[in-house]
């Protein structure tokens, strides 16, 4: 069994946004005065920032347990578990940090205009980019993996979780075995993950669930199986 949790580095920005937003809104509430027409607006914004901070704290406290038979999510003693053989739904969505300029919101391929991510390395500064290493199509946003079983148990996992790519590949393999139909957007995103080169997979997920480095050939083999 492998135990995973979101590292502080993956949530540092969320903490900063929630805490700073709460502090600013509290100051605005205190200084606006009880007769100000903007008081209720500042109160609403304060509640939103507090809720966002609480969500980040809960995410930081969440623990995932992954083994050969399924995945569990534990939070303050409450457990949700999905067995791989009972997986009945899978979706993989991409959320950009900035407003997408192209169609295909929720899809990595839609985000880059349905071109291979290698096309981004073409141009006059190609040598400079090669010196810095491959550019990932995921660098401008994050992915969210949603799993569901026949009992309507749901587990959501964000790409800030260590070994996210390996966990996604295992869930996709279980979905194929169970005959689960994956929507086109999720299929696009799974294809992008399967096409990432080994060095990019190793950088994104240093260790697989079994303790070995992820195998790029195995990921590409998974994409071939999805096509057949």
Secondary structure as UniProt FT lines:
FT   STRAND          2..5
FT   HELIX           8..32
FT   TURN            34..35
FT   TURN            37..38
FT   HELIX           39..61
FT   STRAND          63..66
FT   STRAND          70..75
FT   TURN            76..77
FT   STRAND          78..83
FT   HELIX           84..86
FT   STRAND          87..96
FT   HELIX           108..111
FT   TURN            112..114
FT   HELIX           117..121
FT   TURN            124..125
FT   HELIX           126..132
FT   TURN            137..140
FT   STRAND          141..149
FT   TURN            150..151
FT   STRAND          154..158
FT   TURN            159..160
FT   TURN            162..163
FT   HELIX           164..177
FT   TURN            178..179
FT   HELIX           184..195
FT   HELIX           198..204
FT   TURN            209..210
FT   HELIX           216..227
//
